[in-house]
Amino acid sequence: MKMKLKAILLFLLMFSALSFAQNKSKGDNFFFEYAYKEAIKEYNKEQVKKSLTSQQFLNLADSYLKTGNYTKAAELYERQYEKDTTLGTPYINKLLLSVSKTKDRAEFQNYTSKFSSFFSKELIDNSEFNFEILENNTAKNQDFLIFNCYLNSPQADFSPAFYKDELLFTSGRTKVKGKIYAPSGESYLDIYAGKIQADGDVTVPKVFKKVANSNYHKATPYFSEALNGIIYMLSNADGDDLLFDKNGKNTLAIGLVTEKGSFEYLLRDLSTSFYYPYYDAATSKLYFAANFEGGFGGTDIYYVHTNNGQIMSAPINLGPKINSSGNEIAPYILEGSLFFSSDIFYGLGGMDMYTSNMSEDGFSTPVNLGKGINSSYDDFGFIIKKDAADGSYLGYFSSNREGGKGNDDIYGFKVAEKPGLKTIVIKGIVVNPANDKGIEEASITLFDENGNILKQSISGVDGDYQFEIPFRKEYAVKAFKKGHGRFYQEFLQEQGAKAVTQNLKIGLPFIQDVVEEKESKTVIKLQKFYFSKGKSTITPAIAAELDKVAAVVVNFPEIQLKVESHTNSRGSGASNLSLSQDRASAVRKYLLSKGVSSENVVEYIGYGENLVINQCKNGVYCLEFLHNQNDRTLITVLNYDELN
């Protein structure tokens, strides 16, 4: 066999099946036993004699990555990428993970542009969000009380699970009897149980007898009270005989054993392995990790609908908000939050633990749980529950960080609040208020209380947009599109509020919807209004129309207006000229009182009777309605071409 333990449970890249080929390379032998320093020495010796295979070259890069030599790892990954631009996205992820450890954020973002074809919009959003909170310590690391559990052995111990008053977990610890799994030099994985003590630590564990005995792997348990049984991962076998597909692969299945001892396979495919089951009783969904073709990277998290545990649908991918170009495993749900682990490049180490809020609309941006509970090593298999005694939370996870007792160890933790960063989601649609149709390619910007840009985005085909930012008390939203108005609104949140979702419909009027052509000029579209005879007083009816002008200026702050007032020909020319100027001045004064800037009303002119629009000049008899045509005020747009 040439598959290592970690490859099954963490990285799951190329080695997702067992085979019976023999290793002839000492470098390979050390690599599959995770003796990475020794693997580096042997691979370097071997490539002096002959070239390494592409896979061995990537193994060498992986070894440098695992030993913290990020510069050398990045160099080798990039050399392989130059030879093979079709390199799988999991290795691109490792390349970026290596580079991210050696460059600052600006350099790294510039560097990643060459790999943009590997990125989804969601991945870019997720990376920017998590880089921000990790660099600026926005997460305000929670005070985790973390302890190494007594149950740990020199071998791999991982994947904790709650079972009544006990803790289940997976271990490769040596048994008195039993086969040895060659790649790790440890026993085949088995499930153990120890009793949880008052302080959260766990007593000396024993093999968990409720899971049927097997000569092969049994691992990653989850106890479902609703199904009254244990869901776990196991080797595909028929009694004592492993089962292989036509390519000689043996894979891992997911099965259910009830408290009464009956067993059935839930997910089984001789060519596909399934990992880390979790059953959500509230939705009857069975979550798991798998490396199906057509995923987003390495191992993705999926779910299937069930009827009391019986599979009722094809696997459904959780989508690009959760799954990435890296590997995602170990789903766990508590109080509307999904916890999982990923080795995506914007984390702290190899594999980090994340959380995302779940809603009918999908998932919020996954948030790194932060330094302390995450380390520069592999941290995964997060579980948590509320402690009934004091309302705090008790949980466990696995890590191969320094200071442990063996390979992977199980750590316990206590924390006052449910882990995760409080965020604000601002989402909605940009529309034209005239017809309520969505506007695409509008620019939307989020600002902090000091006017600094937090996020920028472009609306989609239907005008939709969405942002997510770490919680802040004050922020503002601004939107704009050429030929349309502008939008600006400030928001103030209560400090004690939980995660906030701000549904915001943004109206951007189209400039052509608020103007019209009159007298060969572009003017603000208004209902015609009249001043009282011989007066320049702004009546309520006139004010109602001028308020529309003020609203246009709010939406088009760069607009330049000219107020033109005209009278009919009745009366003297001098008095009409003076009256029209008074009316133009009154209109300007009212607009200024409504917050319109003098930089917007750049001209205000009374023309008197000089520009009548019909034959009703001095000495010509006209009906009243014809004289009224000449009595008018226009608000002309001087810079229409610039706005449009």
C-alpha positions in Angstrom: 0.0 0.0 0.0 1.3 3.5 -0.8 -1.2 5.7 0.8 -0.6 7.6 4.0 -3.0 8.1 6.9 -3.1 11.9 6.5 -3.9 11.6 2.8 -7.1 9.7 3.7 -8.2 12.2 6.4 -6.8 15.6 5.5 -5.3 16.3 2.1 -7.1 13.7 0.0 -5.6 14.9 -3.2 -4.2 12.2 -5.4 -4.0 9.3 -3.0 -7.6 8.8 -2.3 -7.5 5.0 -2.7 -5.4 2.0 -1.6 -3.3 0.0 -4.0 -0.8 -2.7 -3.7 2.1 -1.2 -5.7 5.4 -1.4 -4.0 7.5 1.6 -3.2 11.0 1.6 -4.7 11.9 5.2 -3.6 13.2 5.9 -0.1 11.9 9.4 -0.6 8.4 8.0 -1.2 8.6 5.8 1.8 9.5 8.7 4.1 6.9 11.0 2.5 4.1 8.5 3.0 5.2 8.1 6.6 5.2 11.9 7.0 8.9 11.9 7.8 9.2 15.1 5.7 12.7 16.1 6.6 14.0 12.6 5.7 11.9 12.7 2.5 13.6 15.9 1.5 17.0 14.4 1.9 16.2 11.3 0.0 14.4 13.0 -2.9 17.3 15.4 -3.3 19.7 12.4 -3.4 17.5 10.6 -5.9 17.2 13.5 -8.3 21.0 13.7 -8.6 20.9 10.2 -10.2 17.7 10.6 -12.2 14.9 13.0 -12.6 12.0 12.7 -10.1 8.6 11.9 -11.5 6.1 14.8 -11.6 4.4 13.3 -8.6 7.7 12.9 -6.6 8.6 16.5 -7.5 5.3 17.6 -6.0 5.9 15.4 -3.0 9.2 17.2 -2.4 7.4 20.5 -2.6 4.8 19.2 -0.2 7.6 18.2 2.2 9.1 21.7 2.1 5.7 23.1 2.8 5.1 20.8 5.7 8.5 21.6 7.3 7.8 25.4 7.0 10.3 26.1 4.2 7.7 28.2 2.3 10.2 29.8 -0.1 11.5 26.5 -1.4 8.0 25.0 -1.5 6.8 28.0 -3.6 9.8 27.7 -5.9 9.1 24.0 -6.6 5.3 24.3 -7.0 5.9 27.2 -9.5 8.5 25.2 -11.5 6.0 22.4 -11.8 3.3 24.8 -12.8 5.5 26.2 -15.6 6.0 22.6 -16.9 2.3 21.8 -16.5 -0.2 24.7 -16.5 -3.0 22.1 -16.0 -1.7 21.4 -12.5 -4.7 20.6 -10.2 -6.2 23.4 -8.2 -5.2 21.8 -4.9 -1.6 22.2 -5.8 -2.2 25.8 -7.0 -3.7 26.3 -3.5 -0.5 25.0 -1.9 1.6 27.2 -4.1 -0.4 30.2 -3.0 -0.3 29.1 0.6 3.5 29.0 0.4 3.7 32.4 -1.3 1.3 34.0 1.2 3.8 33.2 4.0 6.6 35.0 2.3 5.0 38.2 0.9 3.0 41.0 2.3 -0.7 41.3 1.3 -0.1 43.8 -1.5 2.6 41.7 -3.1 0.6 38.6 -2.7 -2.5 40.1 -4.3 -0.4 41.2 -7.2 1.2 37.8 -7.5 -2.1 36.0 -7.5 -3.3 37.8 -10.6 -1.6 35.2 -12.8 -3.8 32.5 -11.2 -7.1 34.4 -11.5 -8.6 31.7 -13.8 -8.5 29.4 -10.7 -10.5 31.8 -8.6 -14.2 32.2 -8.2 -15.7 35.5 -7.2 -16.6 33.9 -3.8 -13.0 32.7 -3.3 -11.7 36.3 -3.9 -14.3 37.7 -1.5 -13.5 35.1 1.1 -9.8 35.7 0.9 -10.0 39.5 1.1 -12.3 39.1 4.1 -10.1 36.7 6.0 -6.9 38.5 5.2 -8.4 41.6 6.7 -9.6 40.1 9.9 -6.4 38.1 10.5 -4.1 41.1 9.6 -6.0 43.7 11.6 -7.0 41.3 14.4 -10.6 42.3 13.7 -11.7 39.0 15.1 -10.6 40.0 18.6 -9.4 36.5 19.4 -11.8 34.9 21.9 -10.4 33.7 25.2 -10.1 30.0 24.5 -9.0 27.8 27.4 -7.2 25.1 25.4 -5.9 21.8 26.9 -4.2 18.7 25.5 -6.5 15.8 26.4 -5.3 12.9 28.6 -6.5 10.4 26.1 -3.8 11.1 23.5 -1.2 8.6 22.5 2.1 8.7 20.5 0.0 7.7 17.5 -2.6 9.7 15.6 -5.7 10.7 17.6 -8.3 12.8 15.9 -11.9 13.4 14.9 -13.6 13.8 18.3 -17.4 13.3 18.6 -19.9 13.6 21.5 -21.6 10.4 22.6 -23.8 10.9 25.7 -21.3 11.5 28.5 -18.4 10.2 26.5 -16.1 11.4 23.8 -15.6 9.2 20.7 -12.5 9.6 18.6 -10.4 7.9 16.0 -6.9 6.5 16.7 -4.1 4.6 15.0 -2.7 3.5 18.4 -1.1 0.1 18.6 -3.3 -2.8 19.6 -2.2 -6.0 21.1 -3.7 -7.8 18.2 -4.6 -6.4 14.8 -3.1 -5.6 11.4 -0.6 -2.8 10.9 -1.4 -0.2 8.2 1.9 -0.1 6.3 2.0 3.6 5.2 1.7 4.9 8.7 3.3 2.1 10.7 0.3 2.3 13.0 -2.6 0.1 13.5 -5.6 0.4 11.2 -7.8 3.2 12.4 -10.3 2.4 15.1 -12.9 4.2 17.2 -12.3 4.7 20.9 -14.3 6.2 23.7 -13.5 7.9 27.0 -15.7 9.5 29.6 -15.8 13.3 29.7 -14.9 14.7 33.2 -16.2 17.8 34.9 -13.1 19.8 33.8 -13.6 18.7 30.2 -10.7 16.2 30.1 -11.3 12.6 29.1 -10.5 9.4 30.9 -8.3 6.6 29.6 -10.1 5.4 26.5 -11.1 2.0 25.4 -12.1 0.6 22.0 -15.7 1.5 21.3 -17.5 -1.9 21.2 -20.7 -0.7 19.7 -19.0 -0.5 16.3 -18.6 -3.9 14.7 -15.0 -5.3 14.8 -13.1 -5.0 11.5 -9.5 -5.7 10.4 -9.6 -2.4 8.5 -10.3 1.3 9.0 -13.2 2.5 11.2 -13.0 6.2 11.8 -14.6 9.7 12.1 -17.7 8.8 14.1 -20.7 10.9 14.7 -23.5 10.0 17.2 -27.0 10.9 16.0 -29.6 10.7 18.8 -32.3 11.1 16.1 -31.1 8.0 14.2 -30.2 6.3 17.5 -26.9 5.2 16.1 -23.3 6.0 15.1 -22.5 7.1 11.6 -18.8 6.5 10.7 -16.3 6.0 7.9 -15.0 2.5 7.2 -13.0 0.6 4.5 -15.0 -1.0 1.8 -14.8 -4.7 2.6 -16.6 -8.0 2.4 -15.8 -9.6 5.7 -12.1 -9.9 5.9 -11.6 -9.1 2.3 -11.1 -5.5 1.0 -13.1 -4.6 -2.1 -11.5 -3.0 -5.1 -12.8 -1.3 -8.2 -11.6 -2.1 -11.7 -8.5 0.1 -11.2 -7.4 -1.6 -8.1 -8.7 1.0 -5.7 -10.1 0.4 -2.3 -12.2 3.3 -1.0 -13.9 4.4 2.2 -17.6 4.2 2.8 -20.0 5.7 5.4 -22.1 3.4 7.4 -24.6 3.5 10.3 -24.7 1.1 13.2 -27.7 1.5 15.6 -27.6 1.1 19.3 -29.2 -2.3 18.9 -26.3 -3.4 16.7 -27.8 -3.4 13.2 -25.6 -2.1 10.4 -26.1 -0.6 6.9 -24.1 1.3 4.4 -25.3 4.8 3.8 -22.8 6.1 1.2 -20.8 3.5 -0.7 -18.9 3.6 -4.1 -15.9 1.4 -4.9 -14.3 4.3 -6.8 -15.1 7.2 -4.4 -14.2 7.8 -0.7 -16.5 9.5 1.7 -15.2 11.2 4.9 -16.4 12.9 8.1 -20.1 12.3 8.3 -22.4 14.7 10.2 -26.2 14.3 10.4 -28.4 17.3 10.9 -31.6 16.1 12.6 -33.4 19.4 12.0 -33.2 19.1 8.2 -32.6 15.4 7.8 -29.5 16.2 5.8 -26.4 14.0 5.9 -23.2 16.1 5.4 -19.9 14.6 4.4 -16.7 15.3 2.5 -15.7 13.7 -0.8 -13.5 14.3 -3.8 -16.0 14.0 -6.7 -15.1 15.2 -10.2 -16.5 18.6 -10.9 -15.9 20.0 -7.4 -14.2 23.2 -6.6 -10.8 21.9 -5.7 -9.7 18.9 -3.7 -12.2 17.6 -1.2 -15.5 19.4 -1.0 -18.3 19.3 1.6 -21.6 17.8 0.3 -25.0 16.8 1.7 -27.7 14.4 0.8 -31.4 14.6 1.7 -32.5 11.6 3.8 -35.7 10.1 5.2 -34.8 9.0 8.7 -31.3 8.3 7.5 -32.2 6.7 4.2 -30.6 8.5 1.3 -33.1 10.3 -0.9 -31.1 12.5 -3.2 -27.8 12.7 -5.1 -25.0 14.6 -3.4 -25.4 18.3 -3.4 -22.2 20.5 -3.2 -22.3 23.3 -0.6 -21.1 25.7 -3.3 -18.2 28.1 -3.7 -18.9 30.1 -0.6 -17.8 27.1 1.5 -15.8 24.9 -0.9 -12.6 26.2 -2.5 -9.6 25.3 -4.5 -8.2 23.7 -1.3 -9.7 20.8 0.7 -12.7 21.2 3.0 -13.6 18.5 5.6 -15.3 17.9 8.9 -18.6 19.7 8.8 -20.4 20.3 12.1 -23.4 22.5 12.9 -24.4 24.3 16.0 -27.0 27.0 16.5 -27.2 28.0 12.9 -23.5 28.0 12.3 -21.5 25.6 10.1 -18.0 24.8 11.4 -15.6 23.0 9.1 -11.9 22.8 8.3 -10.0 23.9 5.2 -6.4 24.2 3.9 -7.2 27.2 1.7 -4.3 29.5 1.1 -5.5 32.5 3.2 -5.4 30.5 6.5 -2.8 30.5 9.3 -1.3 27.1 8.6 -1.9 23.9 6.7 -5.5 23.3 7.7 -7.5 25.8 9.8 -11.0 25.8 11.3 -13.7 28.2 10.0 -17.3 29.0 10.7 -20.1 30.3 8.5 -23.6 31.5 9.4 -26.4 29.5 7.7 -29.6 31.0 6.4 -32.3 30.4 3.7 -30.2 32.4 1.3 -27.1 30.3 1.8 -23.9 30.8 3.7 -22.1 33.9 5.0 -18.4 34.4 4.4 -16.5 31.7 6.2 -14.5 33.2 9.1 -11.2 31.9 10.3 -11.6 31.1 14.1 -8.3 33.0 14.7 -5.0 32.5 16.3 -4.9 30.4 19.4 -7.4 27.8 18.4 -5.8 27.7 14.9 -2.1 27.4 14.6 0.5 27.3 11.8 0.0 23.5 11.8 -3.0 21.4 10.9 -6.1 22.1 13.0 -9.3 20.3 12.1 -12.3 18.2 13.3 -14.0 21.0 15.4 -17.0 20.0 17.6 -18.7 22.1 20.2 -21.7 22.1 22.6 -23.2 24.4 25.2 -22.3 23.6 28.8 -25.6 23.4 30.7 -23.8 24.3 34.0 -22.8 27.8 33.3 -23.9 28.6 29.7 -20.3 28.5 28.3 -19.2 26.2 25.5 -17.1 23.0 25.6 -15.5 21.6 22.5 -12.7 19.6 21.0 -10.6 19.5 17.9 -7.5 17.8 16.5 -4.1 19.3 15.8 -0.5 18.3 15.1 0.8 21.5 16.6 4.0 21.4 18.6 3.9 20.4 22.2 1.5 17.4 21.7 2.0 13.8 22.7 2.2 12.3 19.3 1.2 12.8 15.7 -2.3 14.3 15.8 -3.6 15.0 19.3 -7.1 15.9 20.5 -7.4 19.2 22.3 -10.3 20.3 24.4 -11.4 23.9 24.9 -13.7 26.1 26.9 -15.0 29.5 25.7 -17.6 31.9 27.1 -19.3 32.5 23.7 -19.9 30.6 20.6 -16.8 31.1 18.4 -17.0 33.2 15.3 -16.9 36.8 14.2 -20.0 39.0 14.3 -20.5 40.4 10.8 -22.8 42.6 8.8 -24.2 41.5 5.5 -25.4 44.3 3.2 -27.2 42.9 0.1 -30.0 43.8 -2.2 -30.6 45.1 -5.7 -29.9 48.3 -7.6 -33.0 49.4 -9.6 -34.2 52.2 -11.8 -37.1 53.8 -9.7 -39.0 54.6 -12.8 -39.7 51.0 -13.7 -38.2 49.0 -10.8 -35.9 47.1 -13.2 -32.5 46.0 -12.0 -29.4 47.9 -13.1 -26.3 46.0 -13.9 -22.7 47.2 -13.7 -23.5 49.9 -11.1 -20.6 50.7 -8.8 -21.4 50.1 -5.1 -18.9 51.2 -2.4 -18.9 50.7 1.4 -17.3 53.4 3.6 -16.4 53.4 7.3 -17.3 56.3 9.6 -14.2 58.2 8.5 -14.9 57.9 4.8 -12.4 55.2 4.1 -13.3 52.6 1.6 -14.2 49.2 3.1 -15.5 47.3 0.0 -16.3 47.9 -3.6 -18.4 45.8 -6.0 -20.3 45.9 -9.3 -23.9 44.9 -9.5 -24.8 41.8 -11.4 -27.0 41.3 -14.5 -30.2 41.6 -12.4 -28.8 44.4 -10.4 -28.0 42.2 -7.4 -25.0 42.9 -5.0 -23.8 41.7 -1.7 -21.1 42.6 0.8 -20.0 41.1 4.1 -17.8 43.0 6.6 -16.8 42.5 10.2 -19.3 44.1 12.5 -19.0 47.9 12.9 -21.3 50.4 14.5 -21.2 52.9 11.6 -20.9 52.5 7.8 -22.2 54.1 4.6 -23.2 52.9 1.2 -22.7 54.8 -2.0 -23.8 53.7 -5.5 -23.2 55.2 -9.0 -23.5 54.4 -12.7 -22.7 56.7 -15.6 -26.0 58.1 -17.0 -27.7 57.4 -13.7 -28.1 59.1 -10.4 -26.0 58.6 -7.3 -27.1 57.0 -4.0 -25.7 57.6 -0.5 -27.0 56.5 2.8 -25.4 56.2 6.3 -26.2 53.5 8.8 -25.8 53.1 12.6 -26.1 49.7 14.3 -26.7 48.9 17.9 -23.4 47.6 19.4 -25.1 44.7 21.1 -26.8 43.5 17.9 -26.1 40.0 16.7 -25.0 39.3 13.1 -26.8 41.9 11.0 -28.3 41.5 7.5 -29.1 44.8 5.9 -31.5 44.4 2.9 -31.0 47.6 0.9 -32.8 48.4 -2.3 -30.8 51.1 -4.1 -32.6 53.4 -6.5 -30.5 55.0 -9.3 -32.7 57.1 -11.6 -31.8 57.2 -15.2 -31.0 60.7 -16.3 -33.3 60.4 -19.3 -36.2 59.6 -16.9 -35.9 63.0 -15.1 -35.4 65.3 -18.0 -37.3 66.2 -21.2 -36.8 68.4 -24.2 -38.6 71.8 -24.2 -37.9 74.8 -26.4 -34.8 72.9 -27.8 -33.4 72.6 -24.3 -32.9 69.8 -21.8 -34.9 70.6 -18.7 -36.0 68.9 -15.5 -39.3 67.1 -16.0 -41.9 68.9 -13.9 -45.6 69.6 -13.9 -46.1 73.2 -15.2 -46.7 75.6 -12.3 -47.9 79.2 -12.2 -47.1 82.1 -9.9 -50.0 84.3 -8.7 -50.6 87.3 -11.0 -47.9 89.9 -10.4 -46.3 87.8 -7.6 -43.1 85.9 -7.0 -44.2 84.0 -3.9 -43.5 80.3 -3.8 -46.9 78.7 -3.2 -47.3 75.1 -1.9 -48.1 73.9 -5.4 -44.9 75.4 -6.7 -42.9 74.1 -3.7 -44.1 70.5 -4.5 -42.6 70.8 -8.0 -39.3 72.4 -6.8 -38.9 69.6 -4.3 -38.6 67.3 -7.3 -35.7 69.4 -8.5 -34.0 69.1 -5.1 -34.4 65.3 -5.2 -32.8 65.2 -8.7 -29.8 67.2 -7.4 -29.4 64.6 -4.5 -29.2 61.8 -7.1 -27.1 63.9 -9.5 -24.8 65.9 -7.3 -22.7 67.1 -10.3 -25.7 68.5 -12.2 -25.6 72.2 -13.2 -28.9 74.0 -13.5 -30.1 77.3 -14.9 -33.4 78.8 -13.7 -35.2 80.6 -16.5 -38.4 82.5 -15.7 -40.7 84.0 -18.4 -43.9 86.1 -18.4 -46.6 86.8 -20.9 -46.7 90.1 -22.8 -49.4 91.7 -20.7 -48.2 94.7 -18.8 -45.0 96.8 -19.4 -41.9 95.1 -20.6 -39.8 96.6 -17.8 -42.1 95.4 -15.0 -42.3 91.9 -16.6 -38.5 91.7 -16.8 -38.3 92.7 -13.1 -41.1 90.3 -12.1 -39.5 87.3 -13.9 -36.1 88.0 -12.3 -37.8 88.1 -8.9 -39.4 84.8 -9.7 -36.1 83.2 -10.8 -34.5 84.5 -7.6 -37.3 83.1 -5.5 -36.9 79.6 -7.2 -33.2 79.7 -6.5 -33.7 80.8 -2.9 -36.2 78.0 -2.3 -33.9 75.3 -3.8 -31.0 76.5 -1.6 -33.2 76.3 1.4 -33.8 72.6 0.5 -30.1 71.9 0.6 -29.3 72.4 -3.1 -25.8 74.0 -3.5 -25.1 77.2 -5.2 -22.7 75.2 -7.3 -25.7 73.4 -8.7 -27.8 76.4 -9.5 -25.2 78.3 -11.5 -27.6 80.7 -13.3 -31.0 82.3 -12.5 -32.3 84.7 -15.1 -35.6 86.4 -15.7 -36.4 87.0 -19.4 -39.7 88.8 -19.0 -41.7 88.8 -22.2 -38.7 88.7 -24.5 -39.0 85.0 -25.4 -42.7 84.3 -25.9 -43.3 81.0 -27.7 -46.4 82.0 -29.7 -47.9 85.0 -31.5 -49.1 86.7 -28.3 -46.8 89.7 -28.4 -47.6 93.2 -27.4 -50.7 94.6 -29.2 -51.9 91.1 -30.3 -55.2 89.8 -28.9 -55.0 86.3 -27.5 -57.1 84.0 -25.5 -56.2 83.3 -21.8 -54.7 79.9 -22.4 -52.4 81.3 -25.1 -51.1 83.9 -22.7 -50.6 81.2 -20.1 -48.3 79.3 -22.5 -45.8 82.1 -22.3 -46.0 82.4 -18.5 -43.5 79.7 -17.5 -40.4 78.7 -15.5 -37.9 76.2 -16.8 -35.1 74.4 -14.9 -32.5 73.8 -17.6 -29.7 71.2 -17.3 -26.5 72.8 -18.6 -24.2 69.7 -18.4 -26.6 67.0 -19.7 -24.0 65.6 -22.1 -21.5 65.0 -19.2 -24.2 63.3 -17.1 -25.3 61.1 -19.8 
